[in-house]
Amino acid sequence: MIQKDLKSTSFSGEGHKKVHARLKHQGVTVGRNRILKIMKANQLLSPSRSVYKATNPHNGKIITGAPGVIWGSDGMKVQTVDDGWARVFSVTEHWNSECLGWHVCRMGDRFAALEPVTQAVKKDLWFPKSRYC
């Protein structure tokens, strides 16, 4: 039934999840892992994709030779005694570990996470790089 399903599709390679979904839709009761096992044993799985591995720009150091080269951003969830949970977001300069921007809020969405980055960009424009060099 798996081979019949694979021949009926117009795609060159299908994964076991799609095959399982189509067989389930046809009324066949079989587990997804069983289909995976059968397809592996008979080399019916879609061609494996090569794993993309980005080059690591770090050589073990996160300190840079000049300001404004690498910034780090982080967020955390902290519990307060009076107000419950709060979110803290910050941006740090890797050159001298200076905090370039921070934001504390109750709801940590993408706009709250972007606020310290905005502060850091404004601060970086306010103090030109020539001041440090």
C-alpha positions in Angstrom: 0.0 0.0 0.0 2.9 2.3 0.7 4.5 1.7 -2.7 1.1 2.2 -4.4 0.7 5.5 -2.5 4.2 6.7 -3.5 3.5 5.9 -7.2 0.2 7.8 -7.1 1.8 11.0 -6.0 3.3 13.5 -8.4 6.2 14.3 -6.2 9.6 12.6 -6.5 10.1 11.9 -2.8 7.7 11.8 0.1 8.2 11.4 3.8 6.6 8.9 6.1 4.3 11.5 7.7 2.6 12.4 4.4 2.3 8.7 3.5 0.8 8.0 6.9 -1.7 10.9 6.6 -2.9 9.7 3.2 -3.2 6.1 4.3 -5.1 7.2 7.4 -7.4 9.3 5.2 -8.1 6.1 3.2 -9.1 4.2 6.4 -5.9 2.2 6.9 -5.1 2.1 10.7 -1.3 1.8 11.1 1.1 3.7 13.2 3.3 6.4 11.8 6.4 4.8 13.3 5.5 1.5 11.6 5.3 3.2 8.2 8.7 4.9 8.9 10.2 1.5 9.8 8.9 -0.1 6.6 9.9 2.7 4.4 13.5 2.7 5.9 13.8 -1.0 5.4 12.8 -0.8 1.7 14.7 2.5 0.9 11.4 4.3 0.1 12.1 7.5 2.1 12.7 10.7 0.3 16.4 11.5 -0.5 18.1 12.8 2.6 19.2 16.4 2.5 22.7 17.4 3.5 22.9 19.0 6.8 23.6 22.8 6.5 26.1 23.9 9.0 27.0 27.6 9.1 30.6 28.5 9.7 31.4 29.5 13.2 32.7 33.1 13.2 34.0 32.7 16.8 37.5 31.5 17.6 36.6 31.1 21.3 36.5 34.8 22.1 33.6 37.1 22.2 35.6 40.3 22.8 36.2 42.4 19.8 39.0 44.8 19.0 36.7 47.8 18.3 33.3 49.0 19.5 30.2 48.4 17.4 31.3 45.1 15.8 29.2 42.6 17.8 26.3 43.2 20.1 24.6 40.5 22.2 20.9 40.5 23.0 19.2 38.5 25.7 15.9 38.3 27.5 14.8 36.7 30.7 11.7 36.1 32.8 11.9 37.1 36.5 9.4 36.9 39.3 8.8 39.9 41.5 7.2 39.8 45.0 4.5 42.4 44.3 3.8 42.4 40.6 4.3 38.7 39.5 6.3 37.9 36.4 8.3 40.5 34.5 10.4 40.3 31.4 13.9 41.9 31.2 15.6 42.5 27.8 19.1 43.9 27.3 21.7 44.6 24.6 25.4 44.4 25.5 28.4 45.6 23.6 31.0 42.8 23.3 33.9 45.2 23.1 33.7 46.3 26.7 30.6 44.6 28.1 28.7 47.8 28.3 24.9 47.6 28.5 23.7 49.6 25.5 20.0 49.3 26.2 17.5 47.6 28.6 13.8 47.2 28.9 11.6 45.8 31.7 8.0 45.0 30.9 5.1 42.7 31.9 4.4 41.2 28.5 7.5 40.1 26.6 6.6 40.2 22.9 8.8 41.0 19.9 8.2 44.7 20.3 9.5 44.7 23.9 12.5 42.7 22.8 13.3 45.2 20.1 13.2 48.2 22.5 16.7 47.7 23.9 18.1 47.3 20.3 16.5 50.6 19.4 18.1 52.2 22.5 21.5 50.7 21.5 21.2 52.0 17.9 20.3 55.5 19.1 23.2 55.4 21.7 25.7 54.2 19.0 24.6 57.1 16.7 24.9 59.6 19.6 28.5 58.5 20.4 30.3 58.1 17.1 33.0 55.3 16.8 35.8 57.9 16.5 35.2 58.7 20.2 36.5 55.2 21.1 39.3 54.9 18.6 
